[in-house]
Amino acid sequence: MTNALNGAGASLRDTKILIPEIPGEWTQRTRSGSTQVWNDPWHKTGLPEVRMEPPTKGLFADRIDGAWYWVCACEKCLGTDKSYNYSPCEAHDRCVTCNCTRADLTEAPWGVQGGWRCKPCQDRLDAARKAEALAAAEAKGHSEDDCVYTSDIICPYCATKQNSDDRHESAHGLECDTCGGKFDLEVEWSPSYTTTKARAQAQQKGPAS
């Protein structure tokens, strides 16, 4: 059935297959990965829980005109602009860089915008980014002197800006996101001041004469 529905790169866009096992009166359906779950106990419908897998990857169950159908859930088949394809079909469940399939994977892939990238492709991309950043830093004469009292966390090796969202204390042995260089971080804080009226004068309109 997979080949018939999504073979040779065919789109699932217009797929609509009736699911006769599910009564049209049932309205509660959730998704657990590719598994479709009707009457999940959490909803407390009092109806029997039923779990079903779609007849092929890239489909999910949808209630249309009072009946349940298998319809397309693959964002690429549908032509949407969503950055994450939650239910890719067989034809589109591929590395965004080299187009290999999940069956070709020997290691866990990286989740990226638009799908996933196989580890060999990610490793090559990271190596290229590292080489480019280090070469640019060398060309600019980048040194540790450029990393003193800066408003951003700057790598002392390749000069790339590091994520500072969760860095509020000094730390040792951090690793650059781009070149992998190890560095220590000192967090410098600027003083701020707050004044309030003295307690003894808090009820007075102004300073004592």
C-alpha positions in Angstrom: 0.0 0.0 0.0 3.0 2.3 0.7 4.1 2.1 -3.0 0.6 2.7 -4.2 0.1 5.8 -2.0 3.6 7.4 -2.1 5.8 5.5 -4.5 8.2 7.1 -6.9 8.0 10.4 -5.2 4.2 10.7 -5.6 2.5 13.3 -3.5 0.0 12.3 -0.8 -1.6 15.8 -1.0 -5.1 14.6 -2.3 -5.3 11.4 -0.3 -8.6 10.7 1.4 -9.3 7.2 2.6 -12.4 6.4 4.7 -11.7 4.7 8.1 -14.8 2.5 8.5 -13.6 1.1 11.9 -14.1 4.5 13.6 -17.6 5.8 14.1 -18.2 9.3 12.8 -19.8 10.2 16.2 -16.4 10.0 17.9 -14.8 13.4 18.1 -11.8 12.9 20.5 -8.6 11.9 18.6 -5.1 12.6 19.6 -1.7 11.7 18.1 1.2 9.8 19.7 3.9 10.0 17.1 2.3 8.4 14.0 -0.3 6.5 16.2 -3.8 7.8 16.1 -5.6 7.5 19.4 -9.4 7.8 19.8 -11.0 8.3 23.2 -7.8 8.7 25.1 -8.6 8.0 28.8 -7.5 11.6 29.6 -10.6 12.9 27.8 -12.9 10.7 30.0 -15.4 10.2 27.2 -16.5 6.8 28.5 -16.0 5.3 25.0 -13.5 2.6 24.2 -9.9 3.6 23.5 -8.8 2.7 19.9 -5.3 3.0 18.5 -4.5 2.8 14.8 -1.5 3.3 12.6 -1.9 5.0 9.2 -1.7 2.8 6.1 1.5 4.6 5.2 3.8 7.2 6.5 2.7 10.8 6.1 -1.0 10.3 6.8 -3.1 11.1 9.9 -6.8 10.8 10.8 -9.1 13.7 10.3 -12.8 14.0 10.9 -14.5 15.4 7.7 -18.3 15.8 7.3 -19.0 13.5 10.2 -16.7 10.7 9.1 -13.0 9.8 9.7 -10.5 9.7 6.9 -6.8 9.1 6.4 -5.5 12.4 4.9 -2.1 13.9 4.2 -0.1 15.2 7.1 3.2 15.7 5.2 4.0 19.4 5.1 6.1 19.0 1.9 3.3 17.2 0.1 0.9 19.9 1.2 3.3 22.6 0.1 3.0 24.5 3.4 5.7 26.8 4.7 6.0 25.2 8.1 9.6 24.7 9.2 9.1 21.3 10.9 7.5 18.4 9.1 5.9 16.4 12.0 4.6 13.6 9.7 6.8 13.3 6.6 5.9 10.7 4.0 8.3 8.1 2.7 9.4 10.3 -0.2 10.1 13.3 2.0 11.6 11.7 5.1 15.1 12.4 3.9 18.3 14.3 4.8 17.8 17.9 3.8 21.4 18.0 2.5 22.2 14.7 0.8 18.7 13.3 0.4 19.5 9.9 2.0 16.7 8.0 3.6 16.3 6.9 7.3 17.1 3.4 6.1 20.6 4.7 5.1 21.4 6.1 8.6 24.0 4.5 10.8 23.8 7.2 13.5 21.1 9.4 14.9 20.4 12.4 12.7 20.3 16.1 13.7 16.9 17.8 13.8 17.1 21.0 11.6 14.7 23.4 10.0 12.8 21.6 7.4 13.4 18.1 8.7 16.7 16.4 9.6 20.3 16.1 8.5 22.4 12.9 8.7 25.5 13.0 10.9 28.1 12.8 8.1 26.5 15.9 6.4 26.3 17.7 9.7 30.0 16.9 10.5 31.0 18.2 7.1 28.9 21.4 7.6 30.4 22.0 11.1 34.0 21.4 9.8 33.4 24.0 7.0 31.9 26.5 9.4 34.9 26.0 11.8 37.5 26.5 9.0 35.7 29.6 7.7 35.4 31.2 11.1 39.0 30.5 12.0 40.3 31.8 8.7 38.2 35.0 9.0 39.4 35.6 12.6 43.1 35.2 11.5 42.6 37.6 8.6 41.2 40.2 11.0 44.0 39.6 13.5 41.6 38.5 16.2 43.1 37.9 19.6 42.1 37.6 23.3 42.5 41.4 23.6 39.3 41.7 21.5 37.4 39.7 24.1 37.8 41.9 27.1 34.8 43.7 28.6 32.6 43.0 25.7 28.8 43.2 25.6 28.7 39.7 24.1 30.5 36.5 24.8 33.1 36.3 22.0 35.2 33.2 21.2 38.9 34.0 21.7 39.8 31.6 18.8 37.3 32.3 16.0 35.6 35.5 17.2 32.1 34.1 16.9 29.4 35.3 19.3 28.3 32.7 21.8 24.9 32.1 23.4 24.7 34.1 26.6 21.1 33.5 27.6 21.9 31.2 30.5 25.4 32.6 31.4 25.2 34.7 34.5 28.2 33.4 36.4 31.9 32.8 35.6 32.7 29.4 34.2 35.7 27.4 33.1 36.2 25.0 30.1 33.3 26.2 28.0 33.3 25.1 24.3 32.8 27.4 21.3 29.7 26.5 19.4 31.5 27.0 16.1 35.2 26.0 16.3 35.1 23.8 19.4 37.8 25.8 21.2 37.9 25.7 25.0 37.7 29.0 26.9 37.1 30.4 30.4 34.5 33.0 31.0 34.5 35.8 33.6 31.2 37.6 34.1 31.6 41.3 35.0 28.7 43.2 36.6 28.2 46.9 36.5 26.9 48.5 39.8 23.4 50.0 39.9 21.9 52.1 42.7 18.5 52.5 44.3 17.5 55.2 46.9 14.5 55.3 49.2 13.4 57.8 51.9 14.8 57.1 55.3 12.3 55.3 57.4 12.2 58.0 60.1 11.1 60.5 57.5 8.9 58.2 55.4 5.7 59.9 56.7 7.0 63.4 56.1 6.4 65.3 52.9 10.0 66.4 52.5 13.4 66.4 54.2 13.5 67.7 57.8 14.4 71.4 58.2 
